[in-house]
Every structure is written in C-alpha cells, then in structure tokens.
Amino acid sequence: MIRYLKELPTIQKGILLAFGTALVSGVANFINKGGVTAVGEPFVYTAMKNVITAVLLLGVLFAFKNIKQLKNLKKLDWMKLTVIGLIGGSIPFLLFFKGLSITSASSASFIHKTLFIWVALLAVAFLKERFRWYQYGALVILFLGNFIILGPKAFSWGAGESLVFIATLLWSAEFIVAKKVLKTIHPNIVAWARLTIGSAFILSFLMFTGRFGALLSAPFAGWGWSILTGAILLLFVLTWYHALKRAPATLITSILVFASPITTFLNEVFRKQELAWNSAVGSLLIIVGIAIFSLAMLKTKKELLSDSSKV
C-alpha cells in the first residue's frame, strides 16, 4: 500500500503530461497544414521542421545536464535509439506529411489518433499491460467519439489516408520500443536521438531523391512556419516521452485522442467559421472514454504497481 501511494503521483504526472501532449498535438495538426502549404514540398518541410527541433533538443540536453549520460551510452543503447530514429523520427514523418499534403487536417488527425488501438494491441503482447472489460469499452467509446467528430460524410479513403495510416502504425511500434528504452535512458536523450537520427535519415533521403536543393532554396515564409512548428514539435516530444516514462503506454495514447477535438475545433472556427453538432457530441464521448480508462488504470493497484516498478 505504501509503495502504491508513493508511486501514484508519478502516474498522475504522466497523465498531466499526456494531456499537455494532446493539447500540443491538436494545435500542431492544425498548424502543420499551413506549414506544408507554405513550403510546397512536404518532404522538405519535414526536414526543415525536424532539424530545427533536433537543434533545440541539443540545447535541452545541455540545459538539463544530460550530456554526461549521453556520452556513457553503450553500443546497444545506440542501436535501440537508431531504431527509434528510423521508425519514429524519419520514415513515418515523411509518410505523414506527404499524406497531410493531399488530405484534410481532420482526416489525418482522425487516423493518427487511432494510435491508441494499435498501441493497445502491441502493449498487451509486448508490455504485458492488462485491461478489464470496461477498459476495452472505453477504447470503443474513444474510437466512436473520434469518428463522430470527423463526420462519416467527411471521411474518405485515398492515397493520403493510406500514407498517414502507415505512419501511424510505425509510430505505434516506436512507442512500444521507446517504453522499454525509457527504463534506462533519460526521456530528453530519447527525444533528442529520435529527432537527430531521424533528421539524418530524412536529409539522406532528400539527397538521394534530388530534393536537397529545394531545402536550401526554401521560401522565407516556409522557414518561418518551420521554426514555429519545430518549436511545437519540441514541446510534443518532451511531454510525450516524459509521460510515457511515467504511465502505461495505452493510457498515454488514449489521452492523446483528446487532440482530435482540438484540431477539429480550430479547423471549424478558423477555416470553416462554424461549429458542427457532431464536434460537441464526439468531444463529449472522447472525454468520457478517457475518464473511464484513466480512472480504471488508477484504481487497479496491481496493474499500476506492475507498470510503475519497471519505470
């Protein structure tokens, strides 16, 4: 019991950080659409934004004195971080922003927010996370809420949606790997490695595909957008990895679904200039689903202790 009470604040911090991540993600999905449009080339925009974030994260490592641990990383640690950089910081970014350039922000947000489904499946298999029947019900509620927000008539499936979906699956796998890596490596270092190694892969991709010149000749407005979204991405990866270290992977990705109503709300207010009824209903369902899942996870001492003891 004492150990449970001692560890509970850690989980609560993870939940609060996850809500911060959801807020950042909701705003990012809305703003990134403008960034992709300003630059014109989604691959170039991805490289610009991610390189800026990688540089900012290096500053974070110095500010929080993580450099010593970075220097002490072993070969196996670097291999794990390279995997995270590949399946988390490069390939899915290229796929996602290419997809975003040919589909709507709402559709991309909806598909991306199905992360919790794929993470839940992987977490049960590889992280041994356990759920009760009502937690599975909460996952269904989250999906329905997300779908209602988008609106069945607004949803279609094409090349853009397929690219975003593949990116989502890769990010799901990355989060499972990261959950294990975070047991021994500081979240700031994992975040830095994800963007730095990922940026190296992306820049290599631009060189091999003849797009590197477009990076050097990117418009001034494009760099402005990239600095803005790069700073937003900095907040996303830091809050995300710190949340993932402190709480179960499925719980964190479930809370991330809250980003969907945020993106849709911003899209309707600033682009469509009207609020639809389905946004209110869907948002309410998402809040209910998150509440059920979060309270169930906090209440189940055995699950909480099992996860916390491994952090």
C-alpha positions in Angstrom: 0.0 0.0 0.0 2.8 2.4 0.9 4.6 1.7 -2.3 1.3 2.2 -4.2 0.8 5.6 -2.6 4.4 6.5 -3.3 4.1 5.7 -7.0 0.7 7.2 -7.6 2.0 10.8 -8.1 4.3 9.5 -10.8 1.4 8.1 -12.7 -0.6 11.3 -12.2 2.3 13.4 -13.5 2.3 11.1 -16.6 -1.4 11.7 -17.1 -1.0 15.5 -16.8 2.0 15.4 -19.2 -0.1 13.4 -21.7 -2.9 16.0 -21.6 -0.2 18.6 -22.4 0.9 16.4 -25.3 -2.7 16.1 -26.6 -3.1 19.9 -26.5 0.2 20.4 -28.4 -0.7 17.7 -30.9 -4.1 19.2 -31.5 -2.6 22.6 -32.3 0.2 21.0 -34.3 -2.1 19.1 -36.6 -3.9 22.4 -37.4 -0.8 24.5 -38.0 1.2 21.8 -39.9 -1.3 22.0 -42.7 -0.3 25.7 -43.2 3.4 24.8 -43.0 3.1 22.1 -45.7 1.2 24.5 -47.9 3.8 27.3 -47.4 6.8 25.2 -48.3 5.1 23.3 -51.1 7.2 20.2 -50.8 6.1 18.0 -47.8 9.5 16.1 -47.6 11.4 19.4 -47.5 9.1 20.8 -44.9 9.5 17.7 -42.7 13.3 18.0 -42.9 13.3 21.7 -42.0 11.0 21.3 -39.1 12.7 18.2 -37.7 16.2 19.6 -38.0 15.1 22.8 -36.1 13.7 20.6 -33.3 16.8 18.4 -33.2 18.9 21.6 -32.6 16.6 22.8 -29.9 16.7 19.4 -28.2 20.5 19.6 -28.1 20.1 22.8 -26.2 17.8 21.0 -23.8 20.4 18.3 -23.2 22.9 21.0 -22.2 20.4 22.9 -20.1 19.4 19.9 -18.1 22.9 18.3 -17.9 22.0 15.1 -19.8 25.3 15.2 -21.8 27.2 13.0 -19.3 24.6 10.2 -19.7 24.7 10.7 -23.5 28.4 10.1 -23.5 28.1 7.0 -21.4 25.6 5.3 -23.7 26.6 1.8 -24.8 26.6 0.4 -28.3 23.3 -1.5 -27.7 21.7 1.7 -26.4 22.7 3.5 -29.7 21.2 0.6 -31.7 17.9 1.0 -29.8 17.9 4.8 -30.3 18.7 4.3 -34.0 15.6 2.1 -34.4 13.6 4.8 -32.7 15.0 7.4 -35.0 14.2 5.2 -38.1 10.6 4.1 -37.3 9.7 7.1 -35.2 11.7 10.1 -36.3 12.1 9.7 -40.1 10.0 7.3 -42.2 6.7 8.0 -40.5 7.3 11.8 -40.7 7.9 11.6 -44.4 4.8 9.4 -44.9 2.6 11.5 -42.6 3.4 14.9 -44.1 3.2 13.6 -47.6 -0.3 12.3 -46.7 -1.2 15.5 -45.0 -0.4 17.5 -48.1 -3.1 15.6 -50.1 -5.8 15.1 -47.4 -7.5 17.2 -44.8 -6.1 18.0 -41.4 -9.2 16.5 -39.8 -8.8 13.2 -41.6 -5.1 13.0 -40.8 -5.8 13.8 -37.2 -8.5 11.1 -37.0 -6.2 8.4 -38.4 -3.3 9.4 -36.3 -5.5 9.3 -33.2 -6.2 5.6 -33.8 -2.7 5.2 -32.3 -4.3 4.0 -29.0 -5.8 1.0 -30.8 -2.6 -0.3 -32.2 -0.6 0.6 -29.1 -3.1 -1.3 -27.0 -2.7 -4.4 -29.1 1.1 -4.2 -29.0 1.1 -3.3 -25.3 -0.8 -6.4 -24.4 1.6 -8.6 -26.4 4.9 -6.9 -25.6 4.5 -4.8 -22.4 2.1 -7.2 -20.7 -0.4 -4.4 -19.9 -3.7 -5.8 -18.7 -7.2 -4.4 -19.2 -10.6 -5.1 -17.7 -13.7 -5.4 -19.9 -14.8 -1.8 -19.2 -11.5 -0.5 -20.4 -12.0 -2.2 -23.7 -15.4 -0.5 -23.8 -13.6 2.9 -23.1 -11.4 2.2 -26.2 -14.5 1.7 -28.3 -16.0 4.9 -27.0 -12.8 6.8 -27.9 -13.0 5.5 -31.4 -16.6 6.4 -31.8 -16.0 9.9 -30.4 -13.1 10.4 -32.8 -15.2 9.2 -35.8 -18.2 11.3 -34.9 -16.1 14.4 -34.7 -14.8 13.9 -38.2 -18.3 13.0 -39.5 -19.0 10.0 -41.7 -19.7 12.1 -44.7 -16.4 13.9 -44.4 -14.4 10.8 -44.3 -12.9 9.2 -47.4 -10.0 6.9 -48.1 -7.3 7.6 -50.6 -3.6 7.7 -51.0 -3.2 10.4 -48.4 -5.1 8.5 -45.8 -3.1 5.4 -46.6 0.2 7.1 -46.0 -1.0 8.6 -42.7 -2.2 5.2 -41.6 1.2 3.5 -42.3 2.9 6.3 -40.4 0.6 5.7 -37.5 1.4 2.0 -37.4 5.2 2.8 -37.4 4.7 5.3 -34.6 2.8 2.7 -32.6 5.7 0.3 -32.9 8.1 3.1 -31.9 6.2 3.8 -28.7 6.5 0.2 -27.6 10.2 0.3 -28.2 10.5 3.6 -26.5 8.6 2.4 -23.4 11.3 -0.2 -22.9 14.2 2.1 -23.7 13.0 4.8 -21.3 13.6 2.4 -18.4 17.3 3.1 -18.7 17.7 6.2 -20.8 16.5 9.7 -19.9 13.5 11.0 -21.9 15.4 14.1 -23.0 18.0 11.9 -24.6 15.5 9.6 -26.3 13.7 12.7 -27.7 16.9 14.2 -29.0 18.0 10.9 -30.6 14.6 10.4 -32.2 14.8 13.8 -34.0 18.6 13.9 -34.6 19.0 10.4 -36.0 15.6 10.8 -37.8 16.7 14.1 -39.3 19.9 12.4 -40.6 17.8 9.8 -42.4 15.5 12.4 -43.8 18.4 14.6 -45.1 19.9 11.5 -46.7 16.5 10.8 -48.3 16.4 14.3 -49.8 19.9 13.9 -51.2 19.2 10.6 -52.8 16.0 11.8 -54.3 17.4 15.1 -55.6 15.4 17.3 -53.2 18.3 18.7 -51.2 18.5 21.8 -53.4 14.8 22.6 -52.6 15.8 22.6 -48.9 18.4 25.3 -49.5 16.1 27.4 -51.6 13.1 27.1 -49.4 11.0 30.3 -49.2 11.4 32.6 -46.2 7.8 32.0 -45.2 8.5 28.3 -45.2 11.3 28.8 -42.7 9.0 30.9 -40.5 6.5 28.1 -40.4 9.2 25.5 -39.8 10.6 27.4 -36.8 7.1 27.7 -35.3 6.2 24.0 -35.9 9.7 22.9 -34.9 9.2 24.6 -31.5 5.8 22.9 -31.2 7.3 19.6 -32.0 9.9 20.2 -29.3 7.1 20.5 -26.7 5.4 17.4 -28.2 8.3 15.0 -27.9 9.4 16.2 -24.5 6.0 16.0 -22.9 5.3 12.7 -24.7 8.4 10.8 -23.6 8.2 12.1 -20.1 4.6 11.0 -19.9 5.4 7.6 -21.5 8.1 7.0 -18.9 5.7 7.6 -16.0 2.5 5.9 -17.1 1.3 2.9 -19.2 1.6 3.2 -22.9 -2.1 2.5 -23.7 -3.2 5.1 -21.1 -1.0 7.8 -22.6 -2.0 7.2 -26.2 -5.7 7.1 -25.1 -5.4 10.6 -23.7 -3.7 11.7 -26.9 -7.1 11.2 -28.6 -8.1 14.4 -27.0 -6.0 16.2 -29.6 -8.7 15.3 -32.3 -11.4 17.6 -31.0 -8.8 20.3 -30.5 -7.8 20.1 -34.2 -11.3 19.9 -35.4 -12.4 22.9 -33.3 -9.6 25.0 -34.6 -10.3 23.9 -38.2 -14.0 24.7 -37.9 -13.5 28.1 -36.1 -10.7 29.5 -38.3 -11.3 27.8 -41.6 -15.0 26.9 -41.8 -16.1 29.6 -39.3 -18.8 27.4 -37.9 -19.2 24.7 -35.2 -20.9 21.5 -36.0 -23.1 19.4 -33.6 -21.0 16.3 -34.2 -18.0 18.0 -32.8 -19.7 18.6 -29.5 -21.0 15.0 -29.3 -17.8 13.4 -30.4 -15.8 15.5 -27.9 -18.0 14.5 -25.1 -17.6 10.8 -25.9 -13.8 11.2 -26.0 -13.8 12.9 -22.6 -16.0 10.1 -21.2 -13.7 7.4 -22.8 -10.6 9.0 -21.4 -12.1 9.4 -18.0 -13.2 5.7 -17.8 -9.8 4.4 -19.0 -7.8 6.7 -16.7 -9.8 6.1 -13.6 -9.8 2.3 -14.2 -6.0 2.4 -14.6 -5.5 4.4 -11.4 -7.9 2.2 -9.5 -6.3 -1.1 -10.4 -3.4 -1.3 -8.0 -2.0 -4.5 -9.4 -1.7 -3.0 -12.9 -0.3 0.3 -11.6 2.3 -1.3 -9.4 3.4 -3.7 -12.1 4.0 -0.9 -14.6 5.5 1.6 -12.1 8.0 -0.9 -10.8 9.5 -1.2 -14.2 10.0 2.5 -14.8 
